Amino acid sequence: MTPDYWLRAKRALARRDAVLAAIIRAHPRIALTRRGEPFKTLARSIVGQQISVKAAESVWNRVLAIAPEATPEQMLKARRRLAACGLSQRKAEYIADLARHFATGRMHARDWPDMDDEAVIAELVQVRGIGRWTAEMFLMFNLLRPDVLPLDDLGLQKAIGLHYFEGERIGREQMRELGAIWAPWRSVATWYLWRSLDPVPVEY
């Protein structure tokens, strides 16, 4: 997403949704930018599964201490030490499996920019530990796809409930219906709803 595209998305969302408009105004001069190589983005997303942003950052920094470049080769060499970084044994296994997929060429990362969202997701979820949520984080943070609505994301669920349903717990169908208002910029809407809970941008 280029800065111009992000600006157009912000303006369109603000016109459609007064709640989101207020959140956007409260968080100026930030935007979603690409972070890292495909493998690094996916590995970091696995680390962040079902834990807080702060906890994920702490664990990831410990991983970088033993694999500074976070390449597939470094992760495979360090695989027996990953659990000691604060990862569960299962997450350590997932990252090692992901590294093997990249090291052996089973991941077709060069083709992903030309594939549609669902096709990329279908390939990614073949890797152990990568479900739809992790694949969606990859679409947003690495491929910068503009219209991703991660219905399983706990932060998005919380923000929508807080801002649109008086703090009540909501279901996927309610999220989907609300998200239809934001298309084709649901990634941008999601980003700002995350910011309403935590002003420090998450990075994957």
LINKADA-V990723 format. One record per run of one state. SS is the DSSP state (2 for helix, 1 for strand, 0 for the rest). FROM is the first residue (numbers start at 0). TO is the last residue. If there is no record, write none. Layout:
# LINKADA-V990723
ss=SS from=FROM to=TO
ss=SS from=FROM to=TO
This chain:
# LINKADA-V990723
ss=0 from=0 to=1
ss=2 from=2 to=15
ss=0 from=16 to=16
ss=2 from=17 to=25
ss=0 from=26 to=36
ss=2 from=37 to=46
ss=0 from=47 to=51
ss=2 from=52 to=65
ss=0 from=66 to=70
ss=2 from=71 to=76
ss=0 from=77 to=77
ss=2 from=78 to=80
ss=0 from=81 to=81
ss=2 from=82 to=84
ss=0 from=85 to=87
ss=2 from=88 to=102
ss=0 from=103 to=107
ss=2 from=108 to=111
ss=0 from=112 to=115
ss=2 from=116 to=123
ss=0 from=124 to=130
ss=2 from=131 to=140
ss=0 from=141 to=152
ss=2 from=153 to=163
ss=0 from=164 to=170
ss=2 from=171 to=179
ss=0 from=180 to=184
ss=2 from=185 to=196
ss=0 from=197 to=203
